[in-house]
């Protein structure tokens, strides 16, 4: 069985932290894990765009999007990569696929996925965070890009220009939950997390949501914990 979990929210909201925490819990419960992040896909597209027709290079090896149609192309590639996981799965082991991306309009973005894709063994974690707080977090994250020893492999440069223009709108909330319900997704599979306090409070809330997700899946809830490697 393949379980899909979308982790969504503005850059700097904490969605990468949530996805990482989710993956660790899944691994400890005996699941294999695959993470698909559309930033990697967009970065590859930006590197191929040597004419800078669709992307503008920025500092720290990042980019600004000029032609926003590339965002839909990236999500189509995300969908293809998830479907490849289904094709590659050679055993009956439970596998978790985390799908991470940020958009200003999630209802429009999720139209690129069919109803069955969104409904079957699929959960959603939406991280809500104030735009200015996101800008502060991204700024702190950008500092780590200047300090290689401080990086943990999850840092992506996002310019303040893009944050304030494209991500000024954020349609996470009850309207999105109603939209997904209209697509056949049970409301219990849609989790909203507000990241407005301390990092510790946020991680505690993420842990609670992860337990809610996994405890609702009998095969996962009953799985024996996996011991962490030693040595």
Buried (B, 14 or more C-beta within 10 A) or exposed (E): BBBBBBBBBBBBBBBBBBBBBBBEBBBBBBBBBBBBBBBBBBBEBBEEBEEEEBBBEBEBEBBBBEEEEBBBBBBBBBBEBBEEBEEEBEEEEBBBBBBBBBBBEBBEBBBBBEEEBBBEBBBBBBBBBBBEBBBEBBEEBBEBBEEEEEEEEBBBBBBEEBBEEBBEEBBBEEEBBEBBEEBEBEEEBBBBBBBEEEEEEBBEBBBEBBEEBBEEBEBBEEBEEEEEEEE
